[in-house]
Amino acid sequence: MSTEPGPGERPAAVLWDMDGTLVDTEPYWIETEFAMAERYGATWTTEDALQLVGNDLLVSGEYIRTRMGLELSAAEVVEQLLDGVVARITEAIPWRPGARELLADLRRAGIPCALVTMSYRRFAAPVVAALEEGSFEAVVTGDEVEHGKPHPAPYLRAAWLLGVEPGDCVAIEDSSTGVASAVAAGCRTLAVPHHVPVPPGPGHVQAASLEGLDATALWDLVRP
């Protein structure tokens, strides 16, 4: 059983990435991308797919449109991708190890959480709905911000929605793009790399997994 951290020994909030951090949905995106390439008779590789991990969806849509030579707009590509991944996520949600347990412990400790994802609201909604009500007090999605990751705007918005300072928050990410966004926003950042490596760098620490982490252990990892 975890021990609730005392005053000054806890984050004001924890800001969660979704794809690859809370849920292992990157394979859903990759499967959908390959299915799109097959449908249009286009070339697509695993290397192409991994280039997109953590990106703003319109950035990914433009990459796919160009790489596959599609006569579609980036927004139209994104909508087709979302059709595929939403169908998959409604059938099964692949939770990342330790993620739901940490989220539940933060809730017990009274530490508010926000979801900060570049996926769109219609993809994030089934994931949020599958959790205990109130697990996330705010949700920021890629279709609701002007600038996506690696811009700091998504994390700044999440902190603002929770009424806390970014520097008092912990952000949890799995990609270099997401880490760059969180660090630029001033968050104390934990990287848990999964499908792609995250090079060491200033402003963040790394862990191999969220398994075994509670609110106190998370804070111990990132505090000065």
Number of C-alpha atoms within 10 A of each C-alpha: 5 13 11 17 14 9 7 7 13 23 25 20 25 28 29 26 25 26 25 23 25 23 18 17 20 22 15 19 20 21 17 19 23 17 16 20 19 12 9 12 12 15 13 18 11 11 8 15 19 13 12 19 22 27 21 24 25 20 16 20 23 19 18 24 19 14 14 16 14 16 10 14 14 19 16 15 22 22 15 14 21 20 13 18 20 17 12 17 17 12 8 10 14 16 17 19 16 17 20 18 15 19 24 17 20 24 17 13 18 13 16 22 26 22 25 28 28 27 22 18 15 13 20 22 13 14 18 16 11 11 13 12 9 12 19 18 14 18 22 24 22 21 17 14 14 9 14 25 26 22 19 20 18 28 32 21 18 27 25 13 14 18 11 16 16 27 19 17 26 28 32 29 32 27 26 22 19 31 30 21 24 34 23 18 23 20 27 26 29 25 25 21 19 17 14 14 12 18 11 11 11 9 16 21 17 19 13 9 16 21 14 12 19 23 25 19 15 21 20 13 17 19 14 6
